[in-house]
């Protein structure tokens, strides 16, 4: 295993990597957590798998022909703004957005898109980035992608492959020394308990809730039981919201993303939630810190292998 930045005997510099499918995902999932750790001095890297080339324009105010005609370039500029707001480093992995297939039956995915890549082969750019950045902690989506977008599912697949490959000294010697990620998490922010709590708070205050229809159709009552880690980050919700608004093609400022006042969210659900998938360092569940078990750990203290 290669050394932490700073050399032998140095207190490890905390490094967090988020792997996301599209520009805007880094702002809609875990952005307040990101802002919290950046404010505390951690280094945060966002790896964005695709450029969002086949994404829709979801903000009616941006739904104009010239926007659709230049959507890829515009989304890159939006990502630049969000990156500055969050204070992170960001890299594009270079894959092509698959779009979200709709219809019955579903149409085939476009040739050459991210959703059709071989995960083991497509993991290579992420392996190189992991070995370069040396994150102790990586986050991504669960095995269902958080929701069934083919790019989100593939993002999960290549992240799992890349974390394993990056730690194997026998693989990809041209990409630098092996780096064993110490902890991997799934984003778990979109779960029923959170939405139900916010919905109840809105009703108590005599306000219209944006979650009524979603809660009425909710079928998975087991998902929230997977949560292991809740990061208190309510004070950074305004940073999250500013980063979201930077993605003007994707976020309607008058839409449901902002229907619940920030102060209500801070009072009712002031955390962002995760599932710890594996850890090579001892930690006690439930956690309130993605770096739990790592803040005083030297490289030789971390065991090899995949385990909770």
LUMRO-954023 format. One line per field, with one value per atom (N, C-alpha, C): residue number from 0; residue in one letter; atom name; x, y, z. Coordinates in steps of 0.001 Angstrom, whole numbers, plus 500000, padded with zeros to 6 digits. Example, Ala and Ser with C-alpha at 12.3 -4.5 7.8 and 13.67 -1.06 7.14 Angstrom:
num	c(0 0 0 1 1 1)
residu	c(a a a s s s)
atome	c(N CA C N CA C)
c1	c(513190 512300 513200 512850 513670 512900)
c2	c(494310 495500 496700 497750 498940 500030)
c3	c(507800 507800 507800 507080 507140 507870)
***
This chain:
num	c(0 0 0 1 1 1 2 2 2 3 3 3 4 4 4 5 5 5 6 6 6 7 7 7 8 8 8 9 9 9 10 10 10 11 11 11 12 12 12 13 13 13 14 14 14 15 15 15 16 16 16 17 17 17 18 18 18 19 19 19 20 20 20 21 21 21 22 22 22 23 23 23 24 24 24 25 25 25 26 26 26 27 27 27 28 28 28 29 29 29 30 30 30 31 31 31 32 32 32 33 33 33 34 34 34 35 35 35 36 36 36 37 37 37 38 38 38 39 39 39 40 40 40 41 41 41 42 42 42 43 43 43 44 44 44 45 45 45 46 46 46 47 47 47 48 48 48 49 49 49 50 50 50 51 51 51 52 52 52 53 53 53 54 54 54 55 55 55 56 56 56 57 57 57 58 58 58 59 59 59 60 60 60 61 61 61 62 62 62 63 63 63 64 64 64 65 65 65 66 66 66 67 67 67 68 68 68 69 69 69 70 70 70 71 71 71 72 72 72 73 73 73 74 74 74 75 75 75 76 76 76 77 77 77 78 78 78 79 79 79 80 80 80 81 81 81 82 82 82 83 83 83 84 84 84 85 85 85 86 86 86 87 87 87 88 88 88 89 89 89 90 90 90 91 91 91 92 92 92 93 93 93 94 94 94 95 95 95 96 96 96 97 97 97 98 98 98 99 99 99 100 100 100 101 101 101 102 102 102 103 103 103 104 104 104 105 105 105 106 106 106 107 107 107 108 108 108 109 109 109 110 110 110 111 111 111 112 112 112 113 113 113 114 114 114 115 115 115 116 116 116 117 117 117 118 118 118 119 119 119 120 120 120 121 121 121 122 122 122 123 123 123 124 124 124 125 125 125 126 126 126 127 127 127 128 128 128 129 129 129 130 130 130 131 131 131 132 132 132 133 133 133 134 134 134 135 135 135 136 136 136 137 137 137 138 138 138 139 139 139 140 140 140 141 141 141 142 142 142 143 143 143 144 144 144 145 145 145 146 146 146 147 147 147 148 148 148 149 149 149 150 150 150 151 151 151 152 152 152 153 153 153 154 154 154 155 155 155 156 156 156 157 157 157 158 158 158 159 159 159 160 160 160 161 161 161 162 162 162 163 163 163 164 164 164 165 165 165 166 166 166 167 167 167 168 168 168 169 169 169 170 170 170 171 171 171 172 172 172 173 173 173 174 174 174 175 175 175 176 176 176 177 177 177 178 178 178 179 179 179 180 180 180 181 181 181 182 182 182 183 183 183 184 184 184 185 185 185 186 186 186 187 187 187 188 188 188 189 189 189 190 190 190 191 191 191 192 192 192 193 193 193 194 194 194 195 195 195 196 196 196 197 197 197 198 198 198 199 199 199 200 200 200 201 201 201 202 202 202 203 203 203 204 204 204 205 205 205 206 206 206 207 207 207 208 208 208 209 209 209 210 210 210 211 211 211 212 212 212 213 213 213 214 214 214 215 215 215 216 216 216 217 217 217 218 218 218 219 219 219 220 220 220 221 221 221 222 222 222 223 223 223 224 224 224 225 225 225 226 226 226 227 227 227 228 228 228 229 229 229 230 230 230 231 231 231 232 232 232 233 233 233 234 234 234 235 235 235 236 236 236 237 237 237 238 238 238 239 239 239 240 240 240 241 241 241 242 242 242 243 243 243 244 244 244 245 245 245 246 246 246 247 247 247 248 248 248 249 249 249 250 250 250 251 251 251 252 252 252 253 253 253 254 254 254 255 255 255 256 256 256 257 257 257 258 258 258 259 259 259 260 260 260 261 261 261 262 262 262 263 263 263 264 264 264 265 265 265 266 266 266 267 267 267 268 268 268 269 269 269 270 270 270 271 271 271 272 272 272 273 273 273 274 274 274 275 275 275 276 276 276 277 277 277 278 278 278 279 279 279 280 280 280 281 281 281 282 282 282 283 283 283 284 284 284 285 285 285 286 286 286 287 287 287 288 288 288 289 289 289 290 290 290 291 291 291 292 292 292 293 293 293 294 294 294 295 295 295 296 296 296 297 297 297 298 298 298 299 299 299 300 300 300 301 301 301 302 302 302 303 303 303 304 304 304 305 305 305 306 306 306 307 307 307)
residu	c(x x x x x x x x x x x x x x x x x x x x x x x x x x x x x x x x x x x x x x x x x x x x x x x x x x x x x x x x x x x x x x x x x x x x x x x x x x x x x x x x x x x x x x x x x x x x x x x x x x x x x x x x x x x x x x x x x x x x x x x x x x x x x x x x x x x x x x x x x x x x x x x x x x x x x x x x x x x x x x x x x x x x x x x x x x x x x x x x x x x x x x x x x x x x x x x x x x x x x x x x x x x x x x x x x x x x x x x x x x x x x x x x x x x x x x x x x x x x x x x x x x x x x x x x x x x x x x x x x x x x x x x x x x x x x x x x x x x x x x x x x x x x x x x x x x x x x x x x x x x x x x x x x x x x x x x x x x x x x x x x x x x x x x x x x x x x x x x x x x x x x x x x x x x x x x x x x x x x x x x x x x x x x x x x x x x x x x x x x x x x x x x x x x x x x x x x x x x x x x x x x x x x x x x x x x x x x x x x x x x x x x x x x x x x x x x x x x x x x x x x x x x x x x x x x x x x x x x x x x x x x x x x x x x x x x x x x x x x x x x x x x x x x x x x x x x x x x x x x x x x x x x x x x x x x x x x x x x x x x x x x x x x x x x x x x x x x x x x x x x x x x x x x x x x x x x x x x x x x x x x x x x x x x x x x x x x x x x x x x x x x x x x x x x x x x x x x x x x x x x x x x x x x x x x x x x x x x x x x x x x x x x x x x x x x x x x x x x x x x x x x x x x x x x x x x x x x x x x x x x x x x x x x x x x x x x x x x x x x x x x x x x x x x x x x x x x x x x x x x x x x x x x x x x x x x x x x x x x x x x x x x x x x x x x x x x x x x x x x x x x x x x x x x x x x x x x x x x x x x x x x x x x x x x x x x x x x x x x x x x x x x x x x x x x x x x x x x x x x x x x x x x x x x x x x x x x x x x x x x x x x x x x x x x x x x x x x x x x x x x x x x x x x x x x x x x x x x x x x x x x x x x x x x x x x x x x x x x x x x x x x x x x x x x x x x x x x x x x x x x x x x x x x x x x x x x x x x x x x x x x x x x x)
atome	c(N CA C N CA C N CA C N CA C N CA C N CA C N CA C N CA C N CA C N CA C N CA C N CA C N CA C N CA C N CA C N CA C N CA C N CA C N CA C N CA C N CA C N CA C N CA C N CA C N CA C N CA C N CA C N CA C N CA C N CA C N CA C N CA C N CA C N CA C N CA C N CA C N CA C N CA C N CA C N CA C N CA C N CA C N CA C N CA C N CA C N CA C N CA C N CA C N CA C N CA C N CA C N CA C N CA C N CA C N CA C N CA C N CA C N CA C N CA C N CA C N CA C N CA C N CA C N CA C N CA C N CA C N CA C N CA C N CA C N CA C N CA C N CA C N CA C N CA C N CA C N CA C N CA C N CA C N CA C N CA C N CA C N CA C N CA C N CA C N CA C N CA C N CA C N CA C N CA C N CA C N CA C N CA C N CA C N CA C N CA C N CA C N CA C N CA C N CA C N CA C N CA C N CA C N CA C N CA C N CA C N CA C N CA C N CA C N CA C N CA C N CA C N CA C N CA C N CA C N CA C N CA C N CA C N CA C N CA C N CA C N CA C N CA C N CA C N CA C N CA C N CA C N CA C N CA C N CA C N CA C N CA C N CA C N CA C N CA C N CA C N CA C N CA C N CA C N CA C N CA C N CA C N CA C N CA C N CA C N CA C N CA C N CA C N CA C N CA C N CA C N CA C N CA C N CA C N CA C N CA C N CA C N CA C N CA C N CA C N CA C N CA C N CA C N CA C N CA C N CA C N CA C N CA C N CA C N CA C N CA C N CA C N CA C N CA C N CA C N CA C N CA C N CA C N CA C N CA C N CA C N CA C N CA C N CA C N CA C N CA C N CA C N CA C N CA C N CA C N CA C N CA C N CA C N CA C N CA C N CA C N CA C N CA C N CA C N CA C N CA C N CA C N CA C N CA C N CA C N CA C N CA C N CA C N CA C N CA C N CA C N CA C N CA C N CA C N CA C N CA C N CA C N CA C N CA C N CA C N CA C N CA C N CA C N CA C N CA C N CA C N CA C N CA C N CA C N CA C N CA C N CA C N CA C N CA C N CA C N CA C N CA C N CA C N CA C N CA C N CA C N CA C N CA C N CA C N CA C N CA C N CA C N CA C N CA C N CA C N CA C N CA C N CA C N CA C N CA C N CA C N CA C N CA C N CA C N CA C N CA C N CA C N CA C N CA C N CA C N CA C N CA C N CA C N CA C N CA C N CA C N CA C N CA C N CA C N CA C N CA C N CA C N CA C N CA C N CA C N CA C N CA C N CA C N CA C N CA C N CA C N CA C N CA C N CA C N CA C N CA C N CA C N CA C N CA C N CA C N CA C N CA C N CA C N CA C N CA C N CA C N CA C N CA C N CA C N CA C N CA C N CA C N CA C N CA C)
c1	c(500847 500000 500878 500493 501253 500955 501831 501711 500671 500101 499234 500047 499384 500086 500650 501886 502525 503670 503707 504846 504663 505603 505523 505430 504540 504430 503571 503161 502327 500871 500149 498719 498087 497254 496748 495876 496083 495191 493924 492788 491536 491112 490810 490468 489230 488261 486966 486720 486279 485935 484475 483709 482355 482387 481787 481683 480223 479963 478602 478430 477181 476868 476868 476280 476066 476434 476714 476802 475424 475387 474263 474091 474498 474353 475182 476338 477183 476533 475547 474864 473543 472948 471681 471868 473070 473341 474637 474518 475696 476411 475794 476508 476753 475821 476047 477146 477203 478317 479635 479662 480858 481277 480325 480635 481160 480604 481057 482519 482862 484231 485224 484814 485684 485959 484923 485091 486018 486058 486912 488325 488595 489948 490222 489211 489407 489482 490144 490170 489065 488273 487163 487282 487160 487201 485855 485312 484128 484560 484264 484478 483128 482988 481717 481833 481011 481179 480845 479746 479305 479144 478955 478757 477305 476370 474960 474431 475060 474728 473297 472740 471379 470374 470759 469834 468756 467654 466566 466834 466108 466095 464886 465131 464077 463600 464231 463822 463065 461756 460985 461584 462261 462840 464032 464589 465731 465340 464078 463615 463488 464650 464711 465554 465284 466016 467525 468023 469467 470107 469329 469844 469946 468891 468929 470064 470306 471318 472729 472926 474278 474313 473470 473265 474550 475399 476616 477547 477769 478658 478077 476768 476129 476258 476070 476174 477605 478579 479967 480177 479632 479768 479035 477881 477155 477973 478624 479470 480629 481203 482290 481835 480639 480119 479851 479213 478927 480215 481209 482506 483097 483029 483566 482773 481470 480625 480943 481118 481369 482826 483717 485127 485825 485411 485960 486818 487628 488233 487242 487336 486393 487071 486771 487303 486172 486256 485334 485954 485185 485697 485510 484689 484668 483663 482719 481728 480515 479741 478621 477312 476562 475252 474384 473694 472814 471417 471048 469652 468838 467617 466740 465690 465794 464857 463447 462476 461075 460245 459158 458259 458068 457144 456856 456607 457560 458821 459826 460831 461863 462692 463061 463908 465331 466096 467504 468296 469345 470210 471020 471388 472160 473534 473959 475264 476358 477317 478458 478206 477027 476715 477285 477288 477873 477179 475859 475118 475458 476216 476554 478021 478803 480225 480463 481624 482088 482607 481968 482367 483828 484349 485736 486699 486394 487250 487022 485763 485430 485897 486240 486734 488132 488851 490259 490513 489766 490034 489819 488864 488612 489709 490230 491378 492540 492837 493934 493680 492441 492117 492207 491747 491852 493320 494148 495569 496258 495774 496343 495884 494590 494014 494168 494184 494377 493302 492041 490981 490931 490742 490435 488987 488113 486672 486165 485333 484671 483174 482371 480924 480428 479331 478655 477223 476547 475155 475094 473917 473741 473582 473348 473310 472163 471158 470060 470256 471399 471681 470998 470358 469550 468180 468133 466920 467381 466478 466951 467332 468206 468793 469997 470130 471251 472611 472760 474044 474336 473313 473522 473905 473256 473601 475022 475405 476767 477771 477407 478287 478594 477571 477797 478755 478497 479297 480765 481032 482442 483136 482392 483010 483443 482576 482928 484135 484146 485281 486551 486450 487640 488248 487423 487956 488742 488225 488942 490228 490141 491316 492397 491978 492957 493800 493231 493956 494795 494744 495457 496786 497915 499209 499576 498850 499147 498416 497527 496755 497206 497246 497485 498734 499890 501086 501443 500928 501200 500420 499501 498653 499126 500311 500832 500669 501239 501168 499733 499492 498159 497722 496415 495845 494590 494604 493457 492538 491365 490331 489939 489843 489559 488078 487235 485796 485027 483934 483067 481630 480929 479548 478639 477355 476309 475523 475146 474226 472850 472234 470922 469967 470097 469323 467855 467507 466123 465397 464998 464315 463021 462138 460788 460757 461594 461558 461796 462755 463059 461893 461371 460276 459035 458767 457602 457746 458943 459172 459001 459533 459386 457929 457251 455834 455012 455236 454495 454773 456031 456384 455706 455628 454966 453480 452831 451415 451205 452102 451993 452077 452824 452987 451963 451016 449985 450481 451558 452147 451871 451843 451669 452947 452809 453962 454141 455378 455615 455692 455520 455800 454560 453367 452137 452020 452142 451970 453073 454296 455413 455226 454807 454623 453469 452419 451279 451651 452657 453068 454268 454767 455999 455765 456657 456502 457616 458820 459965 460088 459668 459712 460945 461828 463030 464271 464212 465401 466096 465309 465932 466617 466293 466940 468410 468813 470206 471104 470514 471303 472170 473451 474386 474972 474893 475705 474886 474773 474037 474997 475245 476209 475461 475668 475007 475614 474828 475371 474327 473312 472240 472706 473761 474230 474783 475072 475609 474532 473269 472205 472178 472429 472463 473548 474689 475735 475243 474636 474040 473061 472185 471167 471783 472818 473498 474132 474732 475325 474251 473113 472014 471548 471382 470889 471875 473141 474124 473796 473109 472714 471351 471355 470104 469266 469888 469098 468344 468820 468280 467384 467511 466828 465935 464643 463701 463671 464103 464116 462737 461689 460323 459689 460506 459995 460098 459855 459789 461095 462259 463524 463556 462850 462929 461584 460662 459335 459352 460288 460399 461421 461021 461970 463216 464341 465605 465540 464938 464896 464074 463058 462286 463159 463890 464794 465839 466382 467411 466867 465611 465003 464591 464053 463413 464384 465255 466181 467504 468331 469560 470761 470511 471612 471500 472627 472625 473033 472411 472446 473138 473817 474654 474571 474971 475181 476662 477272 478654 478673 479395 479420 480600 481751 482891 483821 484614 485624 486804 488009 489209 489712 488988 489379 488219 488510 487420 486554 485257 484321 483112 482400 481239 479980 479028 477770 476714 475846 475795 476898 477230 478281 477675 478496 478131 479280 480193 481389 481873 481983 482493 483937 484662 486064 486232 485144 485240 486211 487167 488182 489409 489407 490503 491277 490746 491346 492731 493026 494352 495053 494556 495087 496234 497329 498445 498249 498887 498671 498837 499863 500108 499081 498263 497251 496007 495829 494622 494827 493889 493987 493561 494022 493625 492310 491624 490448 489152 488058 486738 485931 485491 484742 483960 482921 482186 482840)
c2	c(498802 500000 501242 502229 503466 504320 505288 506094 507193 507594 508761 509972 510985 512243 512810 513255 513789 512930 511663 510818 510036 509147 508309 509148 508713 509380 510620 511092 512287 511926 512844 512627 512632 511627 511526 512713 513221 514229 513520 514005 513331 513632 512563 512687 511852 512507 511903 512006 510905 510917 510503 511328 510984 510596 509464 509058 509187 510048 510354 510120 509948 509626 510848 511954 513140 514406 515487 516776 517131 517552 517879 516831 515566 514536 514867 515493 515847 516905 517646 518687 518214 517189 516670 515516 514997 513854 514100 514366 514487 515813 516854 518125 518829 518719 519350 518614 517298 516529 517014 517174 517677 519020 519954 521296 521255 520380 520238 519797 518770 518265 519233 519922 520944 522034 522470 523510 523059 521756 521209 520913 521160 521003 519745 518892 517692 518054 517211 517344 516461 517027 516283 516319 515154 514999 514458 515045 514523 513947 512675 512036 511927 512575 512610 511715 510679 509664 510180 510935 511395 512910 513464 514900 515334 514399 514755 515147 514629 515069 514753 513672 513287 513614 514454 514842 515779 515839 516743 518125 519116 520436 520453 520423 520233 521531 522621 523934 524643 524891 525524 526843 527548 528846 528689 527479 527211 526396 526090 525222 526029 526267 527087 526358 526584 525861 526008 527214 527407 526645 526416 525617 524152 523619 522232 522020 523002 522859 522798 523333 523413 522805 521781 521268 520737 520066 519488 520577 521619 522708 523452 523659 524370 523578 522280 521464 521434 521508 521614 522927 524006 525294 525293 524667 524551 523770 522720 521931 522764 523590 524462 525368 525922 526811 526045 524879 524071 523645 523286 522885 524006 525223 526360 526601 526473 526678 525646 524399 523319 523271 523869 523868 522551 521838 520516 520529 519491 519167 518301 518334 517551 517076 515822 515251 514586 514707 514016 512673 511598 510295 510059 510877 510883 509983 509430 508559 509356 508757 509432 509044 510054 509888 508916 508020 507050 507592 508687 509100 508178 508593 507760 507113 505795 505140 505108 505405 505391 504703 504094 503400 501959 501282 499878 499163 498379 498034 499183 499112 500135 500053 501178 501150 500751 500262 499931 501198 501048 502183 502563 503822 504252 503592 503250 502628 503549 502977 503728 504482 504318 505076 504390 505126 504653 503395 503324 502184 500866 500877 499649 499251 499990 499679 498406 497820 496716 497326 497052 497735 497544 496339 496099 496926 497043 497825 499324 499714 501128 501684 500820 501268 501864 501644 502025 503511 504460 505867 506174 505494 505714 505077 503938 503339 504328 504905 505870 507052 507539 508690 508348 507165 506747 506666 506105 505990 507359 508274 509621 510419 510369 511209 510580 509249 508504 508801 508603 508820 507679 508028 506980 506537 507460 507194 507470 506558 506724 506552 507370 507190 507009 506266 506113 505684 505131 504700 503214 502777 501366 500545 499270 498344 498642 499382 499778 501182 501786 503121 504233 503909 504895 505009 505022 504844 504262 503626 502756 503483 504465 505090 504241 503881 503004 503600 504918 505529 505431 505498 505367 503937 502988 501588 501297 501810 501592 502333 503498 504222 503358 502701 501757 500654 500083 498937 499303 500442 500768 501211 501802 502198 500968 499978 498762 498084 498047 497435 498245 499566 500410 500367 500345 500294 499002 497899 496633 496644 497102 497107 498055 499210 500203 499666 498762 498220 496988 496521 495303 495673 495411 495807 495035 493961 493176 493691 494676 495206 496625 496919 498269 498934 498291 498912 500239 500469 501727 502897 502619 503668 504130 503743 504171 503108 503348 502369 502085 500854 500464 501339 501582 502341 501637 501214 500557 501591 501771 502608 501957 502771 502229 502036 502915 502812 503183 502448 502768 502860 503890 504148 504286 503968 504296 505500 506407 507491 506906 507359 506838 507976 509112 510289 510233 509443 509428 508220 508344 507236 507721 506790 507107 507846 507453 508085 509586 509974 511401 512148 511612 512288 512350 511280 511278 512315 512444 513436 514855 515127 516453 516726 515710 515848 516213 515503 515777 517186 517614 518960 520032 519817 520794 520902 519774 519806 520504 520232 520875 522395 522865 524307 524892 524061 524538 524813 524127 524336 523135 523371 522276 521455 520154 519267 518758 518686 518142 516620 515978 514546 513669 514260 513484 512340 512639 511602 510563 511013 510067 509098 509601 508741 507770 508205 507335 506139 506315 505250 504456 504802 504172 502694 501857 500419 499769 500376 499763 500332 499534 499978 499423 498785 498198 499032 499912 500618 501390 502128 502968 502155 500858 500011 499767 500088 499909 501060 502145 503312 502964 503264 503043 504340 505397 506589 507826 508724 509972 511118 511952 513040 514337 514901 516171 517316 517886 518890 519948 520116 521043 522460 522881 524252 524491 523391 523509 523312 523217 523101 524305 525535 526646 526496 525908 525662 524619 523564 522541 523170 524035 524639 525547 526277 527137 526297 525166 524281 523690 523327 522819 523857 525089 526146 526465 526127 526325 525476 524359 523482 523950 525110 525786 525014 524202 523430 522289 521872 520689 520995 522172 522482 523705 523514 524621 525257 526516 527137 527260 527158 527217 525834 524798 523435 522749 521436 520686 520608 520792 520759 521791 522904 524006 524301 523331 523544 523516 522795 522726 523752 524731 525758 525150 525796 525293 525112 526060 525956 524751 524369 523171 521935 521872 520737 520648 521786 521803 521327 521625 521211 519743 519297 517982 516872 517152 516114 516778 517104 517869 517021 515813 514920 514532 514052 513289 511870 510909 509530 508599 507588 506698 505272 504340 502956 502626 502197 501735 500346 500193 498942 498075 498688 497972 498961 498424 499221 498333 498841 498108 498578 499538 500037 499838 499670 499483 500730 500518 501612 501065 501930 501508 502098 501240 501671 501893 502882 503822 504880 505470 506483 507870 508889 510256 510942 510124 510662 509652 510069 509165 508752 509574 509280 508601 508120 507405 506236 506163 505118 505471 506644 507006 508242 509013 510317 510217 509113 508949 507698 507142 505874 506123 505424 505433 504308 504357 503352 501929 501638 500261 499766 500695 500286 499731 500042 499630 498228 497336 495973 495917 494897 494698 493931 493998 493179 493963 493268 493867 493315 494215 493776 494952 494655 495707 495894)
c3	c(500000 500000 500000 499194 499165 500376 500628 501830 501665 502819 502828 502420 501790 501536 502834 502793 503989 504470 504009 504340 505620 505945 507132 508401 509296 510589 510588 509405 509334 509599 510239 510388 509001 508672 507303 506929 505729 505179 504735 505169 504880 503454 502720 501303 501008 500387 500084 498585 497971 496549 496383 495648 495243 493766 493430 492027 491608 490629 490206 488714 488317 486924 486028 486506 485666 486422 485698 486363 486931 488136 489033 490110 489864 490896 492136 491938 493096 493978 493417 494173 494756 494169 494675 495644 495755 496632 497400 498677 499533 499479 498916 498751 500082 501023 502332 503090 502958 503522 502941 501624 500947 501521 501604 502100 503527 504343 505730 505779 505008 505071 504435 503382 502798 503825 504548 505565 506681 506934 507992 507504 506224 505706 504923 504745 503935 502456 501684 500231 499662 498744 498157 496636 496045 494589 494112 493055 492388 491046 490839 489538 488853 487689 486966 485743 485674 484636 483246 483120 481807 481801 480626 480493 480526 480714 480718 479355 478291 476929 476516 477065 476688 477783 478722 479772 479252 479986 479648 480223 479716 480337 481266 482558 483552 484176 483827 484318 483192 483354 482274 481790 482677 482303 481365 481300 480429 479199 479063 477977 476686 476080 474877 473820 472546 471492 471594 471909 471956 473118 474179 475297 474891 474294 473836 472826 472000 470949 471504 472713 473286 474682 474903 476258 476880 476104 476676 477203 476409 476836 478021 478010 479116 480408 480327 481544 482077 481214 481676 482426 481907 482590 483934 483970 485239 486268 485803 486705 487219 486374 486815 487956 487832 488875 490160 490044 491233 491933 491139 491713 492555 492062 492810 494090 494013 495195 496266 495866 496825 497295 496533 496918 496682 495633 495364 494109 493965 492681 491908 490580 489786 488520 488136 486905 486125 484804 483912 483523 483628 483208 481712 481060 479599 478931 479676 479053 478573 477668 477012 477694 478079 478710 477909 478624 477973 477724 478398 478392 479277 479572 480409 479521 479290 478373 478947 478110 478526 477465 477901 476985 477400 476752 477034 475707 475254 475920 475859 476744 476742 475460 474890 473692 474057 473088 473372 473673 474464 474764 473525 473397 472218 472163 470985 470805 471343 472066 472569 473868 474447 475661 476903 477995 479252 479766 479593 480112 479464 478346 477627 477759 478558 478639 479448 479273 480118 481416 482559 483802 484170 483987 484372 483520 482240 481363 481578 481737 481903 483243 484161 485469 485388 484306 484242 484517 483909 484244 485715 486339 487760 488606 488170 488875 488900 487752 487675 488607 488636 489473 490957 491341 492740 493162 492327 492681 492714 491914 491911 493129 493432 494491 495878 495948 497190 498246 497905 498900 499908 501180 502148 502035 501620 501562 500146 499649 498358 498569 497885 497895 496463 496340 495052 495328 494314 494459 494796 495256 495563 494281 494449 493318 492338 492785 491902 491341 491638 491131 491888 493014 493717 493073 491758 490962 489634 488879 487791 486508 486613 485427 485024 483751 483363 483697 483667 484006 485494 486322 487760 488127 487480 487737 487277 486095 485616 486481 486991 487913 489128 489673 490770 490331 489163 488719 488530 487887 487645 488929 489861 491128 491914 491985 492711 492059 490731 490030 490249 490173 490276 491664 492695 494056 494256 493748 493873 493047 491798 490935 491442 491959 492424 493572 494371 495507 495204 493962 493584 492921 493589 493023 491763 491477 490280 489042 489243 488124 487776 486490 485982 486583 486513 487083 486414 485211 484513 485104 486023 486596 487966 488351 489639 490705 491896 492977 493402 493819 494278 495450 495515 496634 497119 498391 498997 499635 499072 499700 501023 502073 503402 503677 503129 503391 502121 501877 500751 501236 500760 501173 499953 500176 499230 499751 498837 499185 499474 500579 500973 501315 500648 501028 500660 499638 499157 499743 500996 501653 502304 502579 503029 504358 505305 506626 506532 505733 505583 504951 503854 503180 504059 504814 505694 506800 507345 508400 507870 506687 506088 505720 505206 504857 506096 507209 508441 508943 508855 509329 508491 507197 506340 506684 506919 507283 508624 509572 510884 510785 509799 509616 508658 508231 507324 505922 505507 504193 503293 502000 501053 500964 501044 500957 499532 499040 497697 497676 498848 498947 499037 499003 499210 498216 496936 495918 495996 496227 496308 497462 498614 499782 499574 498881 498640 497768 496907 495992 496508 497682 498175 498442 497948 498103 498911 498904 499578 500990 501978 503368 504098 503353 503957 503680 502686 502209 503319 504115 505142 506237 506325 507339 507008 505785 505386 505848 506309 506700 507909 507795 508904 509441 508611 508871 508541 509529 509336 509639 508639 508784 509126 510320 510664 509863 508978 508057 507697 508547 508242 508002 508703 508521 507121 506396 505036 503963 504363 503372 502418 502881 501925 500849 501209 500207 499206 499722 498850 497869 498383 497531 496466 496838 495861 494762 495140 494136 493225 493800 492993 491974 492439 491557 490432 490644 489584 488360 488567 487463 486947 486326 485990 484976 484127 483169 483853 485018 485680 486873 487443 488697 488517 488749 488722 490113 490246 491578 492198 491382 491893 491983 491824 491807 493153 493171 494433 495206 494528 495261 496383 496188 497148 497796 497731 498311 499830 500420 501888 502337 503157 503589 504241 504014 504552 506057 506758 508215 508680 507901 508239 508053 506968 506754 507855 508251 509291 510628 510912 512169 512160 511034 510978 510576 509600 509117 508743 509737 509489 509097 508588 508208 506745 506190 504950 505302 504660 505141 504140 504698 503897 504430 503597 504006 503883 504973 504925 504314 503215 502469 502897 503054 503615 504284 505207 505892 506218 506001 506401 507758 508380 509693 510651 511941 512905 513001 513049 513255 513987 514680 515444 514805 514524 513924 514999 514820 513705 513800 512668 512599 512365 512679 512303 511574 511002 510362 509333 508068 507038 507309 508058 508358 509723 510293 511568 511425 512364 512328 511518 510882 509980 510411 511329 511608 512228 512900 513499 512986 511897 511401 510438 510649 509710 508702 507552 506511 506995 507786 508198 509202 509771 510727 510043 508766 508046 507490 507792 507300 505844 505132 503744 503719 502595 502419 502525 502186 502154 503317 504185 505353 505920 506638 507354 508709)
***
